């Protein structure tokens, strides 16, 4: 959410952001409602001041004057009773519009309608050159008896997954390694719930607009979050953090749930797009300083790249276009790992800098050196998400005999094993 004062003073920049982010929002309507709210507040304040002044005159008034003053006070009270609901309704309308105002994109963000306008910044790592016919991850899992799609579908329906034996250990190893890696970078591990109140999803910016992606618990005011960013962002909601504690770096570990509405026919095979998954998320709160925010952005980007390098996966970094970066993003990069069976890169990490757009929704502030309250800046990026990362991990490290080589960084988490599976080809 943008500061209303900023919107008033930077109407052109906000209008451009609405246009290039392809947001359906009438800025003129918002500014009209804002003026209505301001006028109603002024009228109410004037009436309250008049009523207070009138009340002070009553004790001093003569017996003849007092009835008229008392009646005037009652009349002013009735007027206020009529104006206050009108103000509340106008404020609710204004808030609903403000929640749809996009953040201003960074000047470097490429303009475009969707992900087709994203720009590749660089490629890293060496793609594998197989001397044999490689399998895709679904075939590898079946070959080693590491999956059971038919049985889990009977239990949980489509877009669910089950891993057996060494594949289950591999998933846990990847998550634990990522958490250890981020801890070594100064992040505090936080094991958190995926159960959240609706207000937390509004606070992150997932609502309004992403309601169809979220599972709701019937009969409860609770929903299932798609990332630990959601609960982490609200941990300090309404609080004033000491500036000395910033930047605050958290590594959230949680289950995650997404309905994947609108993705019918896309990635329905295997582990790429499932309803329930596990995730380690980087979440940072820093001072309201763009230079510091950009340093933190590249820090969490480097962390994600460090994890992928340790997993010995080829990947590329892309910068997201204005039409692909979402309402709240000021700057956004994706990292995509190479998937041999598809001969393409697929997104595994999403790195975002939101300036104070998210903190204003959350009420997340700190007091600076001059004693002024400031809204903090927030950032987030994937640490690792499973089972999606297992797709490139299994496929890039497969061997001719059907086994899978274990990157050195993961071997300590797999009782020293350098190879998973048994030779079956």
Long-range contacts (C-beta under 8 A, 24 or more apart in sequence): 1-98, 1-99, 1-101, 1-357, 1-360, 1-361, 2-98, 2-101, 2-103, 2-104, 2-357, 2-360, 3-356, 3-360, 4-34, 4-94, 4-98, 7-31, 7-34, 7-98, 7-101, 8-34, 10-104, 13-104, 14-101, 14-104, 17-101, 17-102, 17-103, 17-104, 17-105, 18-101, 18-102, 20-105, 20-111, 20-322, 20-323, 21-102, 21-105, 21-322, 21-323, 21-325, 21-327, 22-113, 22-322, 22-323, 23-100, 23-101, 23-102, 23-327, 24-100, 25-97, 25-100, 25-101, 29-97, 30-94, 30-97, 30-98, 30-101, 33-90, 33-93, 33-94, 33-97, 34-94, 36-90, 37-87, 37-90, 37-91, 37-94, 40-83, 40-86, 40-87, 40-90, 41-87, 43-83, 44-80, 44-83, 44-84, 44-87, 47-76, 47-79, 47-80, 47-83, 48-80, 50-76, 51-76, 51-77, 51-80, 96-208, 99-202, 99-207, 99-208, 99-361, 100-208, 100-209, 100-327, 101-327, 102-327, 102-328, 103-327, 103-328, 103-329, 103-330, 103-354, 103-355, 103-357, 104-330, 105-322, 105-325, 105-329, 105-330, 105-331, 106-330, 106-331, 106-353, 108-319, 108-331, 109-319, 109-320, 109-321, 109-322, 109-325, 109-331, 109-332, 110-319, 110-321, 110-322, 111-321, 111-322, 111-323, 112-321, 112-322, 112-323, 112-324, 113-321, 113-323, 114-321, 114-323, 114-324, 115-320, 115-321, 115-323, 115-324, 116-321, 117-321, 117-322, 117-323, 117-324, 118-318, 118-319, 118-320, 118-321, 118-324, 118-334, 119-318, 119-319, 119-321, 120-316, 120-317, 120-318, 121-316, 121-317, 121-318, 121-319, 121-333, 122-316, 122-317, 123-314, 123-315, 123-316, 124-305, 124-308, 124-309, 124-314, 124-315, 124-316, 124-317, 125-308, 125-309, 125-312, 125-313, 125-314, 125-315, 125-338, 126-314, 127-314, 127-338, 127-340, 128-314, 128-340, 128-396, 130-340, 130-398, 130-400, 131-400, 132-400, 132-425, 134-340, 134-341, 134-395, 134-398, 135-341, 135-395, 135-398, 135-402, 136-270, 136-341, 136-342, 136-395, 137-270, 137-271, 137-341, 137-390, 137-391, 137-394, 137-395, 138-269, 138-270, 138-271, 140-394, 140-395, 140-398, 140-402, 140-404, 141-167, 141-270, 141-394, 143-402, 143-421, 143-424, 143-425, 144-402, 144-404, 144-420, 144-421, 144-422, 144-424, 146-421, 156-275, 156-276, 158-268, 159-260, 159-268, 159-273, 159-274, 159-275, 160-274, 160-275, 160-276, 161-271, 161-274, 161-276, 161-387, 163-387, 163-390, 166-414, 166-417, 166-420, 166-421, 167-390, 167-420, 169-414, 170-390, 170-393, 170-406, 170-410, 170-414, 170-420, 171-278, 171-386, 171-387, 171-390, 172-413, 173-410, 173-413, 173-414, 174-311, 174-384, 174-386, 174-389, 174-390, 174-393, 174-410, 175-253, 175-278, 175-280, 175-384, 175-386, 176-413, 177-307, 177-310, 177-384, 177-409, 177-410, 177-413, 178-280, 178-307, 178-383, 178-384, 179-251, 179-253, 179-280, 179-383, 181-303, 181-306, 181-307, 181-310, 181-383, 182-251, 182-280, 182-282, 182-303, 182-383, 183-251, 185-249, 185-299, 185-303, 186-249, 187-249, 187-250, 187-251, 187-282, 188-248, 188-249, 188-250, 188-251, 189-251, 189-253, 190-228, 190-232, 190-250, 190-251, 190-252, 190-253, 191-252, 191-253, 191-254, 192-228, 192-231, 192-232, 192-252, 192-253, 192-254, 193-231, 193-254, 194-224, 194-225, 194-228, 194-231, 194-254, 194-255, 194-256, 194-257, 195-222, 195-223, 195-224, 195-225, 196-222, 196-223, 196-224, 196-225, 196-230, 196-231, 196-234, 197-221, 197-222, 197-223, 198-223, 199-234, 200-225, 200-230, 200-231, 200-233, 200-234, 200-237, 201-225, 201-230, 202-361, 203-230, 203-233, 203-234, 203-237, 203-358, 203-361, 203-362, 204-229, 204-230, 204-233, 204-234, 204-328, 204-358, 204-361, 204-362, 205-326, 205-327, 205-328, 205-354, 205-357, 205-358, 205-361, 206-230, 209-327, 212-259, 212-261, 212-262, 213-258, 213-259, 213-260, 213-261, 214-257, 214-258, 214-259, 215-257, 215-259, 215-275, 224-257, 225-254, 225-256, 225-257, 226-256, 226-257, 226-258, 227-252, 227-254, 227-256, 227-279, 227-281, 227-380, 228-252, 228-253, 228-254, 228-256, 228-279, 228-281, 228-283, 229-281, 229-283, 229-380, 232-281, 232-283, 233-283, 233-358, 233-362, 233-364, 233-378, 234-362, 236-285, 236-362, 236-364, 237-362, 237-363, 237-364, 238-362, 238-363, 238-364, 239-363, 239-364, 239-365, 240-365, 240-366, 240-367, 240-373, 241-285, 241-364, 241-365, 241-366, 241-376, 242-366, 242-367, 243-287, 243-366, 243-367, 243-368, 243-369, 246-285, 246-286, 246-287, 246-366, 246-376, 247-284, 247-285, 247-286, 247-287, 247-292, 247-296, 248-284, 248-285, 248-286, 249-282, 249-283, 249-284, 250-282, 250-283, 250-284, 251-280, 251-281, 251-282, 251-283, 251-383, 252-279, 252-280, 252-281, 252-283, 253-278, 253-279, 253-280, 253-281, 254-278, 254-279, 254-281, 255-279, 256-385, 270-391, 271-387, 271-388, 271-390, 271-391, 272-346, 272-388, 272-391, 273-388, 274-387, 277-385, 277-386, 277-387, 277-388, 278-385, 278-386, 278-387, 279-382, 279-383, 279-384, 279-385, 279-386, 280-382, 280-383, 280-384, 280-385, 281-380, 281-381, 281-382, 281-383, 282-379, 282-380, 282-381, 282-382, 282-383, 283-378, 283-379, 283-380, 284-378, 284-379, 284-380, 285-359, 285-364, 285-376, 285-377, 285-378, 286-376, 286-377, 286-378, 286-379, 287-366, 287-368, 287-374, 287-376, 287-377, 288-355, 288-356, 288-368, 288-374, 288-375, 288-376, 288-377, 289-377, 290-355, 290-377, 292-377, 293-330, 293-353, 293-355, 293-377, 293-379, 294-331, 294-353, 296-353, 296-377, 296-379, 297-331, 297-351, 297-353, 297-379, 300-351, 300-379, 300-380, 300-381, 301-333, 301-335, 301-351, 301-381, 303-381, 303-383, 304-335, 304-349, 304-351, 304-381, 304-382, 304-383, 305-335, 307-383, 307-384, 308-335, 308-337, 308-348, 308-349, 310-407, 310-409, 311-389, 311-393, 311-407, 311-409, 311-410, 312-396, 312-397, 312-407, 312-409, 313-337, 313-338, 313-392, 313-393, 313-396, 314-338, 314-396, 315-345, 315-348, 316-345, 325-352, 326-352, 327-357, 328-352, 328-354, 328-357, 328-358, 329-353, 329-354, 330-354, 330-355, 330-357, 335-382, 337-389, 337-392, 337-396, 338-392, 338-396, 339-391, 339-392, 339-395, 340-392, 340-395, 340-396, 341-395, 346-391, 346-392, 348-382, 348-384, 348-385, 348-388, 348-389, 348-392, 349-381, 349-382, 349-385, 350-381, 350-382, 351-379, 351-380, 351-381, 351-382, 352-379, 352-380, 352-381, 353-377, 353-379, 354-378, 354-379, 354-380, 400-425, 401-425
